[in-house]
Amino acid sequence: MYKRVQALFEHKRKKLAEEILDGQTDVRCPLSVQEVEEHYREKLGTIRESGSLRDYKYEGRTDVGVLNRKISSSEVKRAITSTPRQSAAGPHKVALSDIWKWDPNGRKLAIVFEGMRRFESVPDSWKTNRSILLPKSDDPDKLQLLKNWCPVTIGNHLLRVYTKIIAQRMSKAVPLNVRQKGFVKARGCYENVYTLWRTIRHAKESRKGLYVVFIDLAKAFDSIPHTYLLDSLDRVGIPSGIRNIISNLYANSRKEFTVRRGVLTSEIPILSGVKQGDPLSPVLFNIALITTLEGKGQGATVGGAKYTCLAFTDDTVLVSHDWQAMQENLSEIERFCGISGLRVNVDKCSGFHIRPYRKTFLINTERQWTLDGCPIPLLQPGDTTRYLGTSVDPWSGITSKDWVWQLSSWKDRIDSYPLKPRQRLELLVTYTVPRVRFDLTLTPVKMSVPSRLDEVLVRTTKRWLHLHPSTANHMLY
């Protein structure tokens, strides 16, 4: 046990943290190689056609200058430093540390990447990928089905740094919703969770009705046609040079799937879908989805900002102040799926509506919405659904855990593993505390909670390292 844990800490620290904090251990995929290969060859290896986007208007303005400027060494360094150090090497076995040793200042790669940008192409040798299958459930019966395994692409590290630079530029250049600028500056999913929390709070404070539906897009990353992605880029005004680069990224791109250790499928061409795990994929998907729905949907207004759709990759929420407007938004989702080739899992969707009544609010007093002719399940008070790592309740909004108990529980789990004191502290600070901080940033908590959490952290650090409380506090913060 000690030898295995020490090896994991040294080489796969994140995996060890997930094992300790979540109880996630290696799960052997029971599926046959033939089953996996046939499924993904049909999904990825088939060219899918898409409909026209000519009826969808884009109201934003793309900053072309951001996209066309020369790639600098500082951009390269920023892209490398923002990549987790423990990221797995791709098929070429080039680790992030190898890139650092070869080009510590990012100058060499800046020259290479600028040449690729100008010639609008990527070396074919960089386009080989491998995908691993991660379990979505702890239930062994569910894991007998391929739909309960999530494919994550591990590509060439050099290409990942390059696509991260393009993704960062596109995120700045393309305002996915120009009316949301006034909310909050935040990375990734923080903004969407914060906006949803504020919307629910605003509806109650202003005594407005609020209608919310959580949409589950089936295998969205595997299914979206490349023609639709490129048409979406044209529609928002992406320059032809960047469009050609993205088109070239997928030309002759292929990947193999690791079903079990040492057991791989043959190479499958990527003719449809985007690579889940690639830095550019969420940006491409959001441009294809949000800019389409925002132009046609009828949304909610909060603080003078109006929006219809909150999407972070394929985790999508529709909002509105009117029941009929929400039904029209859902009809627009149906139309969007017809054009893009995507499909909605109606049985995995959910929603709720609240409206003011005298001094309180009524929940789900109107009939269910329908999508593709099927009723959407409604969340009752006390029920929750997951959205970007948080729990959403129709009555209380974004709900918070008992984090003092949870942190103490995780601390005890770390204690139970054969780790050295400073290794325990590393797992606590690097992997445990950020989980708590994420929730505290987004949900209202009592004033006493942060101080109680501090007490747990300082007391734990003092015991592990035999330190004075002030020294322990200094090490943590």
Disulfide bonds with the S-S distance in Angstrom:
none
